[in-house]
Amino acid sequence: MKFKQSKEKERQITIDVDLNESDVDPYYKVGYKKLVKKVSIPGFRKGKAPYRIIESQYGKESLLSEAIDDIISEKTAEVIKESELEFYMTPKIELTNFNPIKFKIIVPLEPSVVVGDINKIKLEKIENPDFNTLIDEQINNMQKQFTTWAPRESKSKASDLININIKITIDDKEVLNQENTDIVLEEQNDEFAPGLIKNLIGKKSLETDSFKLKISKSHPSSELAGKKGLFEIKINSVKEPITPKLNGEFAKMVSNNEIKTMATLRKKIETSITETHKQQAESEYTNNSIDKLIELSKIEIPPIIIERETDSELQNLENLSKQFKMSLEEYLSKNNQNLEDTKKSINQDTITKLNRTFLLLEICKNNDIQPTEKEINETKQLLVNQKMTNSSGRNLSEEELIAESEYRLKLEKASKYLYEQTSKNIA
């Protein structure tokens, strides 16, 4: 066996391996034992035909073909051991010639990360929102949640709830015929066909009407989007909203009697909104810090790792498409996507994710950031409760659970460390 090792390139090393006849000679019997179980030879029970018979009928190349996986696997292990290479993940094997056997071993090394100067990171301040407006919006949503509806005898008004039968015809073809559809007469419900809400306001119960409108261009059906249709409407009922007043009774109602006044309710909502904003701002600062530090750092990731991660994401997408009994191309087409653009997008997302991951792990290494045994056990229990599985659907082993817990905690702790260091430089 001869092999030649290339120089490191992109954190990968390629080894070209050439095998001679003496290297593969022991494997003919390996191939024979596999092939003899698959074929039927007249005069012999299955699996009992002698080696010479199988060889004469199927040829030595067939025996070699059966044993090729064993040959490559065992010779790869020999080459790696002799080369004294420490690979980061399973090498990639490419068979370049069958007879004589030649193959390439592409060995991914551990990614290289040189962390940039954290002190150079400057973050733009995230301004606080108008908390009073957000509080009002949340209270308004609560009002809507507890709104009841009463029959209206007069004409419908904005914000009323109407129940209609609706039929839509486009080019003399009926495309929709739906009964007892509830619609709240609000502007945001006008997306299906702009002008529909305007045409429904002012109608009374049992009234009918017909009018022409264009379906929204953003409608998911290409057969309907942007087309003008004839709308035939029958109003089954009109109801007006009975909105609860903003007083102590309302505060009690929305809090299960825990809050007695509107002032206390507003204060509780303010505390919740403020804390949510603080968490969101911290998350945004952290993400911005990571992105800026990636720009300041030198990160080299073996292309094999990127390729495999990308393929894994594509496989997940393909598995999802199978659940809908579609090919991947059909599934993407239904979502206005194509395979080529999707692959590029996944590849770019994979590179971004891997850059972030290896950068954060390097921060842990450089600053001796380690999760405690207690933290690992707590996270491990969460994963058990979530019934976390690996890519093949198998439950994680104890060792895998510990490794996954440690990995997650390191990313979390490194992110927190980076935020603490860079939040000092918020302009």
VEXDREN-2710 file (C-alpha; in Angstrom, 1 decimal):
% VEXDREN-2710
k/r/px/py/pz
1/MET/0.0/0.0/0.0
2/LYS/1.2/3.4/-0.9
3/PHE/-0.2/6.7/0.2
4/LYS/0.7/10.4/-0.2
5/GLN/-0.4/13.1/2.2
6/SER/-1.1/16.6/0.9
7/LYS/-0.4/19.8/2.7
8/GLU/-3.1/21.2/4.9
9/LYS/-5.6/23.4/3.0
10/GLU/-8.7/24.9/4.5
11/ARG/-8.2/22.8/7.7
12/GLN/-8.3/19.6/5.7
13/ILE/-5.7/17.1/4.6
14/THR/-6.1/14.8/1.6
15/ILE/-4.4/11.4/1.5
16/ASP/-4.2/9.6/-1.8
17/VAL/-4.1/5.8/-1.3
18/ASP/-3.0/3.2/-3.9
19/LEU/-3.5/-0.5/-3.1
20/ASN/-1.6/-3.3/-4.8
21/GLU/-2.7/-6.9/-5.4
22/SER/-1.1/-8.1/-2.1
23/ASP/-3.1/-5.5/-0.2
24/VAL/-6.5/-6.7/-1.5
25/ASP/-5.7/-10.5/-1.9
26/PRO/-7.0/-11.4/1.6
27/TYR/-10.3/-9.6/0.8
28/TYR/-11.4/-11.9/-2.0
29/LYS/-12.5/-14.5/0.6
30/VAL/-14.4/-11.7/2.4
31/GLY/-16.2/-10.9/-0.8
32/TYR/-16.8/-14.6/-1.4
33/LYS/-18.5/-15.0/2.0
34/LYS/-20.8/-12.1/1.2
35/LEU/-21.6/-13.1/-2.4
36/VAL/-22.2/-16.8/-1.8
37/LYS/-25.1/-16.0/0.5
38/LYS/-26.8/-13.9/-2.2
39/VAL/-26.6/-16.2/-5.2
40/SER/-28.1/-19.6/-6.1
41/ILE/-25.8/-22.2/-7.7
42/PRO/-27.3/-25.4/-9.2
43/GLY/-26.2/-28.4/-7.3
44/PHE/-25.3/-26.5/-4.1
45/ARG/-27.4/-25.3/-1.2
46/LYS/-27.5/-21.5/-0.9
47/GLY/-24.3/-20.3/0.8
48/LYS/-22.5/-23.6/0.3
49/ALA/-21.0/-23.3/-3.2
50/PRO/-17.1/-23.5/-3.1
51/TYR/-14.9/-20.5/-3.6
52/ARG/-13.6/-21.6/-7.0
53/ILE/-17.2/-22.0/-8.4
54/ILE/-18.2/-18.6/-7.3
55/GLU/-15.0/-17.1/-8.6
56/SER/-15.3/-18.8/-12.0
57/GLN/-19.0/-17.8/-12.5
58/TYR/-18.8/-14.2/-11.2
59/GLY/-15.2/-13.2/-11.5
60/LYS/-12.7/-11.8/-9.1
61/GLU/-14.0/-8.2/-9.6
62/SER/-17.4/-9.2/-8.2
63/LEU/-15.7/-10.6/-5.1
64/LEU/-13.8/-7.4/-4.8
65/SER/-16.9/-5.3/-5.2
66/GLU/-18.6/-7.2/-2.3
67/ALA/-15.5/-6.5/-0.1
68/ILE/-14.9/-2.9/-1.2
69/ASP/-16.4/-1.3/2.0
70/ASP/-14.3/-3.6/4.2
71/ILE/-11.1/-2.8/2.2
72/ILE/-11.6/0.9/2.4
73/SER/-12.6/1.0/6.0
74/GLU/-9.7/-1.1/7.2
75/LYS/-7.1/0.5/5.0
76/THR/-8.3/4.0/6.0
77/ALA/-7.8/3.1/9.6
78/GLU/-4.3/1.9/8.9
79/VAL/-3.4/5.0/7.0
80/ILE/-4.8/7.4/9.6
81/LYS/-2.9/5.5/12.4
82/GLU/0.3/5.5/10.4
83/SER/-0.1/9.2/9.5
84/GLU/-0.7/10.1/13.2
85/LEU/-3.5/12.5/12.2
86/GLU/-6.1/13.6/14.7
87/PHE/-9.2/14.2/12.8
88/TYR/-12.1/16.3/14.1
89/MET/-14.8/14.2/12.6
90/THR/-15.1/11.1/10.4
91/PRO/-13.0/11.5/7.3
92/LYS/-14.7/11.6/3.8
93/ILE/-13.7/8.8/1.5
94/GLU/-13.8/9.0/-2.3
95/LEU/-13.1/6.0/-4.5
96/THR/-11.2/7.2/-7.5
97/ASN/-10.4/3.9/-9.2
98/PHE/-11.7/0.3/-8.7
99/ASN/-9.1/-1.9/-10.3
100/PRO/-6.5/-1.3/-9.1
101/ILE/-8.1/0.3/-6.0
102/LYS/-7.3/3.9/-5.4
103/PHE/-9.1/6.2/-3.1
104/LYS/-8.9/9.6/-1.3
105/ILE/-9.2/10.2/2.4
106/ILE/-10.2/13.7/3.2
107/VAL/-9.4/14.4/6.8
108/PRO/-11.1/17.3/8.5
109/LEU/-9.0/18.9/11.2
110/GLU/-10.3/20.8/14.2
111/PRO/-11.5/24.2/13.1
112/SER/-9.1/27.1/13.8
113/VAL/-10.3/30.2/15.6
114/VAL/-8.2/33.3/16.4
115/VAL/-10.5/35.5/18.4
116/GLY/-10.4/39.2/17.6
117/ASP/-10.1/42.0/20.0
118/ILE/-13.3/42.2/22.0
119/ASN/-12.5/45.8/23.1
120/LYS/-12.8/47.0/19.5
121/ILE/-16.5/46.1/19.4
122/LYS/-18.8/49.2/19.6
123/LEU/-22.5/48.6/20.0
124/GLU/-25.3/51.1/19.0
125/LYS/-27.7/51.8/21.8
126/ILE/-31.1/50.2/21.5
127/GLU/-33.7/52.9/22.4
128/ASN/-36.5/52.1/24.7
129/PRO/-39.9/51.8/23.1
130/ASP/-42.9/54.0/24.2
131/PHE/-43.9/51.8/27.2
132/ASN/-47.2/53.7/27.7
133/THR/-48.3/52.9/24.1
134/LEU/-47.4/49.2/24.6
135/ILE/-49.3/49.1/27.9
136/ASP/-52.3/50.6/26.1
137/GLU/-52.1/48.1/23.3
138/GLN/-51.9/45.2/25.7
139/ILE/-54.9/46.4/27.7
140/ASN/-56.8/47.0/24.4
141/ASN/-56.1/43.3/23.5
142/MET/-57.4/42.3/26.8
143/GLN/-60.6/44.3/26.2
144/LYS/-61.0/42.5/22.9
145/GLN/-60.4/39.1/24.5
146/PHE/-63.3/39.8/27.0
147/THR/-65.6/41.5/24.5
148/THR/-69.0/40.0/24.0
149/TRP/-71.3/40.4/21.0
150/ALA/-75.0/41.5/21.0
151/PRO/-77.4/41.5/18.0
152/ARG/-77.6/44.8/16.1
153/GLU/-80.8/45.7/14.5
154/SER/-79.5/48.7/12.6
155/LYS/-76.8/48.8/9.9
156/SER/-73.4/47.3/10.5
157/LYS/-70.6/49.6/11.6
158/ALA/-66.8/49.3/11.8
159/SER/-65.7/46.8/14.4
160/ASP/-69.0/44.9/14.3
161/LEU/-69.1/41.1/13.8
162/ILE/-71.1/39.9/10.8
163/ASN/-71.9/36.4/9.7
164/ILE/-72.2/36.0/5.9
165/ASN/-72.6/33.6/3.1
166/ILE/-70.1/34.4/0.3
167/LYS/-69.8/33.2/-3.2
168/ILE/-67.0/34.3/-5.5
169/THR/-67.0/33.8/-9.3
170/ILE/-64.0/34.5/-11.5
171/ASP/-64.3/34.3/-15.3
172/ASP/-67.7/32.5/-14.9
173/LYS/-66.0/29.9/-12.7
174/GLU/-67.1/29.5/-9.0
175/VAL/-63.9/29.6/-6.9
176/LEU/-65.5/30.0/-3.5
177/ASN/-68.8/29.1/-1.9
178/GLN/-68.8/29.4/1.8
179/GLU/-71.6/29.7/4.3
180/ASN/-71.7/31.1/7.9
181/THR/-68.4/32.9/7.8
182/ASP/-67.7/35.3/10.6
183/ILE/-65.8/38.5/9.8
184/VAL/-65.0/41.4/12.2
185/LEU/-65.3/44.6/10.2
186/GLU/-61.7/45.9/10.8
187/GLU/-59.1/47.1/8.3
188/GLN/-56.7/44.2/9.0
189/ASN/-59.3/41.7/7.8
190/ASP/-59.3/43.4/4.4
191/GLU/-56.2/41.6/3.1
192/PHE/-58.0/38.9/1.1
193/ALA/-59.7/41.4/-1.2
194/PRO/-59.1/45.1/-0.6
195/GLY/-62.5/46.9/-0.4
196/LEU/-64.4/43.9/1.0
197/ILE/-64.8/45.4/4.5
198/LYS/-65.9/48.8/3.1
199/ASN/-68.6/47.0/1.1
200/LEU/-69.8/45.1/4.2
201/ILE/-70.1/48.2/6.4
202/GLY/-73.6/49.6/6.4
203/LYS/-75.4/46.3/5.7
204/LYS/-78.3/45.0/7.8
205/SER/-79.2/41.4/8.7
206/LEU/-80.7/39.3/5.8
207/GLU/-79.5/41.9/3.3
208/THR/-77.9/40.7/0.0
209/ASP/-75.5/42.4/-2.3
210/SER/-73.1/41.8/-5.1
211/PHE/-70.0/43.7/-6.2
212/LYS/-66.7/43.2/-8.1
213/LEU/-63.3/43.2/-6.3
214/LYS/-59.8/42.2/-7.1
215/ILE/-58.3/39.4/-5.0
216/SER/-55.1/40.5/-3.3
217/LYS/-51.9/40.0/-5.3
218/SER/-50.3/38.4/-2.3
219/HIS/-52.9/35.6/-2.2
220/PRO/-51.0/32.2/-2.1
221/SER/-53.0/30.8/-5.0
222/SER/-51.7/31.9/-8.4
223/GLU/-55.1/31.1/-9.9
224/LEU/-56.7/33.8/-7.7
225/ALA/-54.0/36.3/-6.9
226/GLY/-54.7/39.7/-8.6
227/LYS/-57.9/38.4/-10.4
228/LYS/-61.1/40.4/-10.4
229/GLY/-64.1/38.4/-9.1
230/LEU/-67.8/38.8/-8.6
231/PHE/-68.7/38.7/-4.9
232/GLU/-72.2/37.6/-4.0
233/ILE/-73.0/38.2/-0.3
234/LYS/-75.8/37.4/2.1
235/ILE/-75.7/38.9/5.6
236/ASN/-76.9/36.3/8.1
237/SER/-76.5/38.4/11.2
238/VAL/-74.9/41.6/12.5
239/LYS/-73.5/41.9/16.1
240/GLU/-72.1/44.9/17.9
241/PRO/-69.2/44.6/20.4
242/ILE/-69.9/45.0/24.1
243/THR/-66.5/46.1/25.4
244/PRO/-65.9/46.0/29.1
245/LYS/-65.1/49.3/30.8
246/LEU/-61.6/49.9/32.1
247/ASN/-62.2/49.9/35.8
248/GLY/-61.6/47.8/38.9
249/GLU/-64.0/45.1/37.8
250/PHE/-62.1/44.8/34.5
251/ALA/-58.8/44.5/36.5
252/LYS/-60.3/41.7/38.6
253/MET/-61.8/39.9/35.6
254/VAL/-58.5/39.7/33.7
255/SER/-56.4/38.7/36.7
256/ASN/-58.7/36.2/38.4
257/ASN/-59.4/38.6/41.2
258/GLU/-55.7/39.0/42.0
259/ILE/-55.6/42.7/41.0
260/LYS/-58.2/45.2/42.3
261/THR/-57.4/48.5/40.4
262/MET/-56.5/49.6/36.9
263/ALA/-53.4/51.4/38.3
264/THR/-52.1/48.1/39.7
265/LEU/-52.9/46.3/36.5
266/ARG/-51.0/48.9/34.4
267/LYS/-48.0/48.7/36.8
268/LYS/-47.9/44.9/36.5
269/ILE/-48.1/45.1/32.7
270/GLU/-45.4/47.8/32.7
271/THR/-43.1/45.5/34.8
272/SER/-43.7/42.6/32.4
273/ILE/-43.1/44.7/29.2
274/THR/-40.0/46.3/30.7
275/GLU/-38.5/42.9/31.6
276/THR/-39.3/41.5/28.1
277/HIS/-37.7/44.5/26.5
278/LYS/-34.6/44.2/28.6
279/GLN/-34.3/40.5/27.7
280/GLN/-34.8/41.3/24.0
281/ALA/-32.3/44.1/24.1
282/GLU/-29.7/41.9/25.8
283/SER/-30.3/39.2/23.2
284/GLU/-29.9/41.7/20.3
285/TYR/-26.8/43.2/21.9
286/THR/-25.3/39.7/22.3
287/ASN/-26.1/38.7/18.7
288/ASN/-24.6/42.0/17.4
289/SER/-21.5/41.4/19.5
290/ILE/-21.1/37.9/18.1
291/ASP/-21.5/39.2/14.5
292/LYS/-19.0/41.9/15.0
293/LEU/-16.5/39.6/16.7
294/ILE/-16.8/37.2/13.8
295/GLU/-15.7/40.0/11.5
296/LEU/-12.7/40.8/13.8
297/SER/-11.7/37.1/14.1
298/LYS/-10.1/34.6/11.8
299/ILE/-12.2/31.4/11.6
300/GLU/-11.3/28.4/9.4
301/ILE/-13.8/25.6/9.2
302/PRO/-13.1/22.5/7.1
303/PRO/-15.5/22.5/4.1
304/ILE/-16.5/18.9/4.9
305/ILE/-18.1/20.1/8.2
306/ILE/-20.1/22.8/6.3
307/GLU/-21.1/20.3/3.6
308/ARG/-22.3/17.7/6.1
309/GLU/-24.2/20.2/8.1
310/THR/-25.8/21.6/5.0
311/ASP/-26.8/18.1/3.8
312/SER/-28.3/17.3/7.2
313/GLU/-30.5/20.4/7.0
314/LEU/-31.6/19.5/3.5
315/GLN/-32.4/16.0/4.7
316/ASN/-34.5/17.4/7.4
317/LEU/-36.4/19.5/4.9
318/GLU/-36.8/16.4/2.6
319/ASN/-38.2/14.4/5.6
320/LEU/-40.7/17.2/6.2
321/SER/-41.8/17.2/2.5
322/LYS/-42.4/13.4/2.8
323/GLN/-44.8/14.0/5.6
324/PHE/-46.9/16.0/3.1
325/LYS/-46.4/13.2/0.6
326/MET/-44.4/15.5/-1.7
327/SER/-41.0/15.6/-3.3
328/LEU/-38.7/18.2/-1.9
329/GLU/-39.0/20.2/-5.2
330/GLU/-42.8/20.1/-4.9
331/TYR/-42.8/21.1/-1.3
332/LEU/-40.5/24.1/-2.0
333/SER/-42.6/25.1/-5.0
334/LYS/-45.7/25.2/-2.8
335/ASN/-43.8/27.7/-0.6
336/ASN/-42.6/29.8/-3.6
337/GLN/-39.1/28.5/-3.3
338/ASN/-36.7/26.6/-5.6
339/LEU/-34.2/23.9/-4.7
340/GLU/-31.1/25.8/-5.9
341/ASP/-31.8/29.0/-3.9
342/THR/-32.8/26.9/-0.9
343/LYS/-29.5/25.1/-1.0
344/LYS/-27.6/28.4/-1.2
345/SER/-29.6/29.8/1.7
346/ILE/-29.1/26.7/3.9
347/ASN/-25.4/26.7/3.1
348/GLN/-25.0/30.4/4.1
349/ASP/-27.0/29.8/7.2
350/THR/-24.9/26.8/8.1
351/ILE/-21.7/28.8/7.7
352/THR/-23.1/31.6/9.9
353/LYS/-24.2/29.1/12.6
354/LEU/-20.8/27.2/12.6
355/ASN/-18.9/30.5/12.8
356/ARG/-20.9/31.5/15.8
357/THR/-20.6/28.1/17.4
358/PHE/-16.8/27.7/17.1
359/LEU/-16.2/31.3/18.1
360/LEU/-18.2/30.9/21.3
361/LEU/-16.5/27.6/22.1
362/GLU/-13.1/29.2/21.6
363/ILE/-14.1/32.0/24.0
364/CYS/-14.8/29.3/26.5
365/LYS/-11.4/27.7/26.0
366/ASN/-9.5/31.1/26.2
367/ASN/-11.3/32.2/29.3
368/ASP/-11.6/28.8/31.1
369/ILE/-15.4/29.0/31.0
370/GLN/-16.8/25.6/32.2
371/PRO/-20.3/24.6/33.3
372/THR/-20.6/23.1/36.7
373/GLU/-21.6/19.5/37.3
374/LYS/-24.9/20.8/38.9
375/GLU/-25.6/22.9/35.8
376/ILE/-24.9/19.9/33.5
377/ASN/-27.1/17.6/35.5
378/GLU/-30.0/20.1/35.5
379/THR/-29.7/20.6/31.7
380/LYS/-29.4/16.9/31.1
381/GLN/-32.7/16.4/33.0
382/LEU/-34.4/19.0/30.8
383/LEU/-33.2/17.1/27.7
384/VAL/-34.5/13.9/29.2
385/ASN/-37.9/15.5/29.9
386/GLN/-38.0/16.8/26.3
387/LYS/-37.2/13.2/25.1
388/MET/-34.4/14.5/22.9
389/THR/-33.3/12.2/20.1
390/ASN/-30.4/12.2/17.6
391/SER/-30.7/12.6/13.9
392/SER/-31.7/9.0/13.4
393/GLY/-34.5/9.3/16.0
394/ARG/-32.8/7.3/18.7
395/ASN/-32.9/8.5/22.3
396/LEU/-29.6/10.0/23.4
397/SER/-27.3/7.9/25.6
398/GLU/-26.1/9.1/29.0
399/GLU/-22.8/10.2/27.5
400/GLU/-24.5/12.0/24.6
401/LEU/-26.9/13.8/27.0
402/ILE/-23.9/15.0/29.1
403/ALA/-22.0/16.1/26.0
404/GLU/-25.1/17.9/24.6
405/SER/-25.7/19.6/27.9
406/GLU/-22.1/20.7/28.3
407/TYR/-22.2/22.0/24.7
408/ARG/-25.3/24.1/25.2
409/LEU/-24.1/25.5/28.5
410/LYS/-20.8/26.6/27.0
411/LEU/-22.6/28.5/24.2
412/GLU/-24.9/30.1/26.7
413/LYS/-22.0/31.1/29.1
414/ALA/-19.8/32.4/26.3
415/SER/-22.7/34.5/25.0
416/LYS/-23.2/35.9/28.5
417/TYR/-19.5/36.6/28.9
418/LEU/-19.4/38.4/25.6
419/TYR/-22.4/40.5/26.5
420/GLU/-20.8/41.5/29.8
421/GLN/-17.6/42.5/28.1
422/THR/-19.2/44.5/25.2
423/SER/-22.1/46.1/27.1
424/LYS/-19.5/48.5/28.5
425/ASN/-19.0/49.9/25.0
426/ILE/-22.6/50.7/24.2
427/ALA/-22.6/54.2/22.5
END
